């Protein structure tokens, strides 16, 4: 049980880090990608299984990736050589072009609506 709690804390910390917007200079190094193709790849490569269909994440399975994804360079490094429970996705599994498309999909995710605008929560 203690191991699970530690893993959960690490995942939460990773989620907090991933939600931080990238500095402007890091965004400049972001390759152009196709968000529509990225959406398909996010599903077919199984990313949604841990990060949710909208990359919203979960404390039980995987951190939030969108909206406001981390810098592309950091995401790419982590995807290729993860330090957590995520398996590595080498360039043989997910090409650099496909990763750019997935990143474009993450960037395209809209901010959630303000809580006060959601009728069911009133």
Secondary structure as UniProt FT lines:
FT   HELIX           2..18
FT   HELIX           24..28
FT   HELIX           35..44
FT   TURN            45..46
FT   HELIX           47..51
FT   TURN            53..54
FT   TURN            59..61
FT   HELIX           72..80
FT   TURN            91..93
FT   HELIX           96..108
FT   HELIX           115..117
FT   HELIX           119..121
//
